[in-house]
Amino acid sequence: QVQLQESGPGLVKPSETLSLTCTVSGDSFTSSYWTWVRQPPGKGLEWIGYIYYGGSTNYNPSLKARVTMSLDTSKNQFSLKLTSVTAADTAVYYCARPGGGSGYYPFDSWGQGILVTVSS
Amino acid sequence: DIVMTQSPDSLAVSLGERATINCKSSQSVLYNSNNKNYLAWYQQKSGQPPQLLFYWASTRESGVPDRFSGSGSGTDFTLTISNLQAEDVAVYYCQQYYSHPLTFGPGTKVDLK
């Protein structure tokens, strides 16, 4: 059973860059679509995008201009960078993995989530 | 983008009774070539990540109690919890994975009456 764990700063200043890492354990890091989803406090879920093991990415158009995802296969980690953050980016950020071998499957594995607050 | 809507926003159900949650997509999520609906349901308890309940609209994830059932096709879907238990108190989300960006419904909160 794959396990995912988010890490990174819990507080980011407005206009700065949010940087998070997800560490994967318990399963192969290969051949999967490593995904970020966020949830503002008290609100619903928003798909941010994924990075495939091979390095290709697919971002939500609503965030595409500010999002970059990357992989570190030597550490079984993938990362999220979100630039020029505002208070609207305050959310719990989850890393997740779809259950099937494509980007068109639901998510059967989730990290516990990390709350990132954007505030000065 | 495919817009997902859910109804009701919230409902309160007595122990042992039935809860019914509706989900509607702005366009069909039925993929004709394999006759599968690209629709999932999740349960999210307070302070926890979402947990997958159903995929392909009606295929129960391993470990999900059979008092949960999923149905529907095309644009209209239903999650039913029969014989509601205290541990079913949660927010329930539908999600389409038919096209990118993947989108979720706004959630339905289920409480005990």
Interface residues (C-beta under 8 A of the other chain):
Chain A: G44 L45 E46 W47 G49 N58 N60 P61 S62 Y94 A96 P98 G99 G103 Y104 Y105 P106 F107 D108 W110 G111 Q112 G113
Chain B: D1 Y38 A40 Y42 Q48 P49 P50 Q51 L52 Y55 E61 Y93 Q95 Y97 Y98 H100 P101 L102 T103 F104 G105 P106 G107
